[in-house]
Amino acid sequence: MSGPHRLQGISASAGYAEGPLFDLDRTAAHYTVRATAADEKAALEAAIDAATARLAALIETADSAAADILEFQIAMLGDDALGRPAFAAIHAGQPADRAWRQALDAEIAGYDASDQDYFRARAADIRDIRDQVLRALTEDGDVQAPAGAILYGEDIAPTRFLETDWSCGGGIALKAGSTASHVAMLARSRGVPMVVGLGVVGLGGPPAKLAGPALLDAEHGGIVLSPSRAEIDAFRRSSSSFSARRDLAGTFLARPAMTKTGTAVRVQVNIADPSDVDGIDIATCDGVGLMRTEFLFGKALPDEETQYRAYRKVLEWAGEKPVTIRTVDAGGDKPVPGFTVKEGNPFLGLRGIRLSLARPQVFRVQIRALLRAAVHGSLKVMFPMIAVVEEYRQAVAMFAEEQAMLAARGIAHEMPPLGIMVEVPSVAIVPEAFAEAAFFSIGSNDLTQYVMAAARDNAAVAHLNSVRHPAVLRLVAAVTAFGEREGIPVSLCGDAGGDPASIRSLLEAGLRDLSVAPAQLAMAKAAVADVSV
């Protein structure tokens, strides 16, 4: 490779890394076929046990977020349904490695096909499970990355991330990947620079001759291979500037968010799992602006008690501060038995509140759990993917019906304020049609990609997917102004709320309530303090 080679992707965890490239996609070790089908079956069983033991050992030193990921993988390995197709293939004469790979690849395909970031991101966990077992089958003695390396390839397994020593620096550069993956969440929580969506063209295999270190700019989502001296110097200046800004932002964490001119701004957190709050000091935020509930809906439907305990945990942690829980936003091609349906165009199909209303027996279980949990704190509930007011009214009516039945049975409960996500353009264009909602929460991720017709996890159109586009900001400003006139609280819970580059535009559009990923709290507060509104 001669001369600098630049690739552009999407930032998943901001930061800078300079170091050698380490290929994550090297060829796996050769598998030795056993003599009989019984031997192949025994080999796969032993490999599953070995992979489970390795994951259990990792849990011993993992924090709560990492432990949850590992426990999920252990539970999946312990599910007979996962390996059943592989064992059937072995019985039909296939070797264990091929049978296992084909069975898991089919499972992965189901996750990859989903329109939901949350479910697509789980595909990385299934790949990790697949590869952990294949490693045990082939006794592949994994070559370790050198200290400070930039790990690059198609995707990265959570266990690879957890086994890597990040104390010497380093980063992650992926051709595919997702900003919503478990590894991306871990990277953000630990400050590991990470870029996804670099594309299959460009990185390919490891460069035969790479002059100097690779430069990973995960603040702007790019990487430079074979950089010039001038590029290295410029990169180091940018890295030093980022470090100084991050250190300064830390001084804002414990303070209430306020603009230069003294305007107060509420900054809440987004969480995807109850364990997320374990590492957050409630004093550093103004509550939970978005608690996703998709984590409960995996391969089976959660019962009422499971949901109630999850919601109660977060409400009790928050105390008097509000916790806004979004009803399940499942749909598309991610199968949840008894709930989802297969569709040709899942982005525009039966998802969010549409799916919940179409499956009332499932939705009512969640409603009861929410009503019961409401007595333990300051709960607010919002409905995703609302497009017409009739959907809101149907959902509210179901809450009222379930409340009446709980009251008749003498079960403690409270009716929380019921609001809507503003993510479908029909709501943002005509907010007055939804004036009966208790509050609005702007979902900038979906609203932006629907307005711009550009998927936010597609690097090829990433330049179009910006909340700062005038068309998107005009809708945000219109919704915010309407809420102010009518006394309806308006917040924003999409990724844009935690993006320092977007915060000025959002505040100028009138927003005064943002919800961000926990790792973005300090930088978001610092960005607010730098705005004069």
Secondary structure, DSSP 8 states (H G I E B T S, - for coil): --S-EEEE-EEEE--EEEE-EEETT---------SSHHHHHHHHHHHHHHHHHHHHHHHTT--HHHHHHHHHHHHHHT-HHHHHHHHHHHHTT--HHHHHHHHHHHHHHHHHT-S-HHHHHHHHHHHHHHHHHHHHHHT-------TT-EEEES---HHHHHHS-GGG--EEEESS--TTSHHHHHHHHHT--EEE---TTTS-S--SS--S-EEEETTTTEEEES--HHHHHHHHHHHHHHHHHHHHHHTTTTS--B-TT--B-EEEEEESSGGGGGG--GGGSS-EEEE--GGG-SSS---HHHHHHHHHHHHHHHTTSEEEEE----BTT---TTT----S-GGGSSBTHHHHHH-HHHHHHHHHHHHHHGGGSEEEEEETT--SHHHHHHHHHHHHHHHHHHHHTT-------EEEEE-SHHHHH-GGGGTTSS-EEE-HHHHHHHHHT--TT-GGGTTT--TTSHHHHHHHHHHHHHHHHHT--EEE-SGGGG-HHHHHHHHHTT--EEEE-GGGHHHHHHHHHT---
